[in-house]
Amino acid sequence: MGAIEGILTGFEVAFSWEGILFVLLGVFVGTFIGMLPGLGPISAIAIMIPITYGMNPTLALVMMAGVYYGAVFGGSTSSILLNAPGISGTVASSFDGYPMAQQGKAGKALSIAAISSFAGGTISVVLLMIFAPMLASVAISFGPPAYFALMLLGLTAIASLSEGSTIKALISAVVGFMIATIGIDPQTGTGRFTFGSMNLLDGIDFLVIALGLFAIAEVCYLVMNRHKSSAGSGKEIGSLKISKEDAKEMSGPVGRQSLLGFLLGVLPGAGATIASFISYIAEKRIAKKPEEFGKGSVKGLAAPEASNNAATSGAFVPLLSLGIPGSGTTAVMLGAFLVLGLQPGPMLMGDHPEVFWGIIASMYIGNIFLLVLNLPLIPYIARILTIPRPLLISLVLMFSLIGVYAISFSVFDLYLLLAFGVIGFLMRMFAFPAPPFILAFILGGMMEQSFRQSMTISNGSISIMFENNISLVLIILSVLSFAFPIAKGIWSKKKAS
């Protein structure tokens, strides 16, 4: 079957009444789960696997895919309104989304997030349909040296995530690296920095840190400043309309970061979280007014929202074409494929075109449903801000605790959540930025693993990093990315003097 026939088969599945019903059900459940802090699509899809056993495999997988990209679409809501990321892929959305809500522009922020998410998701689906088979071979060419260089490129932008002292940003990043090393060493199997605690052998979950540094730290800040006037505290919802200036400002970041997010999503293991961070950093680097980022910038919200939704579609490229999960959620979906009697990989397109193309075509409808579901609900969702402060603090704390406990059913993780909440509050009080901490934690584990794999392959020779063309180009870009801000600062000082 050719590509044209396959696409038509996919749309036949997607536009059947069963296909439309299951897509709608998937995106609705995904949106709701994404809004709740800590409850990500992995848990929802894992629960659905036994429920969908015996169902039509195509419809079951279409619904699970809807849950995945629906959760990323809806995850920005709690990030923007409460500074409590719904899922890990929407942490970067809180950097500018929450300040906008605090300025009384919650309606506008949610509208920007919804439209950027829709655009990113739609652009990536078009790219997925056109380039899926070809991009799968590109993803395979990214060996350990290339992955290490890619992570290095991401880390060179730590200075871009700091609004004040670069030294404080670097200290924050080093602590994030240190936290990332806790747990069992992936190569030797020995425990590292666990202090004899069995609870730390699996390391610390990302959402424990994200919710602690943002949601619980915000709760601490609100409690400590409870007697201050509530004027300008973000209770005003504001208009949902996006001006022509805002639309023009959004268009560039959405187009650029949709493409970048999709390409990063194609890389196995990268996922929406890394894509959103790198897109945010990239957009800040090329912005004419980077000082506006972190203070309610339209570009700072549109970029990660377009990118993380594009990355979810990109993650299906290695899953469908190679049988390799592109993210944690698609790893669970790989299990769903196997339970339903399907083997994703090179033969899936030929043996089961209705599954391969049906999932891709359903994403068109799913993204339209998400926009139709979310935009009319924005005025009602934004009313979360009108909840009295004591009740709002209680709800944020409750959802954060429930979300973390649902991950591992461990009381120890709840203690860690509170501990990182206190750390986040102290970092806020002493002007240590949290984003470098988060970025270093995310990239630290992957960077270490890629470096050690590279050294194993080359028998300890560092030259392997420069022998691979992809890694060489990425290392050069990393050096330029690190050197450019320093040179720019020196030039500015000389010009001023």
HELIX and SHEET records of a PDB file:
HELIX    1   1 ALA A    3  ALA A   14  1                                  12    
HELIX    2   2 TRP A   17  MET A   35  1                                  19    
HELIX    3   3 PRO A   41  ILE A   51  1                                  11    
HELIX    4   4 PRO A   57  GLY A   74  1                                  18    
HELIX    5   5 SER A   76  LEU A   82  1                                   7    
HELIX    6   6 SER A   88  THR A   90  5                                   3    
HELIX    7   7 SER A   94  GLN A  102  1                                   9    
HELIX    8   8 ALA A  106  ILE A  140  1                                  35    
HELIX    9   9 PRO A  144  LEU A  155  1                                  12    
HELIX   10  10 ILE A  158  LEU A  161  5                                   4    
HELIX   11  11 THR A  166  ALA A  180  1                                  15    
HELIX   12  12 MET A  198  LEU A  200  5                                   3    
HELIX   13  13 PHE A  206  ALA A  210  1                                   5    
HELIX   14  14 LEU A  211  ILE A  216  3                                   6    
HELIX   15  15 ALA A  217  MET A  224  1                                   8    
HELIX   16  16 LYS A  244  VAL A  266  1                                  23    
HELIX   17  17 GLY A  271  ILE A  286  1                                  16    
HELIX   18  18 PRO A  290  GLU A  292  5                                   3    
HELIX   19  19 VAL A  298  GLY A  314  1                                  17    
HELIX   20  20 PHE A  316  LEU A  322  1                                   7    
HELIX   21  21 GLY A  328  VAL A  339  1                                  12    
HELIX   22  22 LEU A  348  ASP A  351  1                                   4    
HELIX   23  23 PRO A  353  ILE A  381  1                                  29    
HELIX   24  24 ALA A  382  THR A  386  5                                   5    
HELIX   25  25 ARG A  389  SER A  408  1                                  20    
HELIX   26  26 VAL A  411  MET A  429  1                                  19    
HELIX   27  27 ALA A  434  ILE A  457  1                                  24    
HELIX   28  28 ILE A  464  GLU A  467  1                                   4    
HELIX   29  29 ASN A  469  ALA A  496  1                                  28    
SHEET    1   A 2 GLY A 183  ILE A 184  0                                        
SHEET    2   A 2 GLY A 191  ARG A 192 -1                                        
END                                                                             
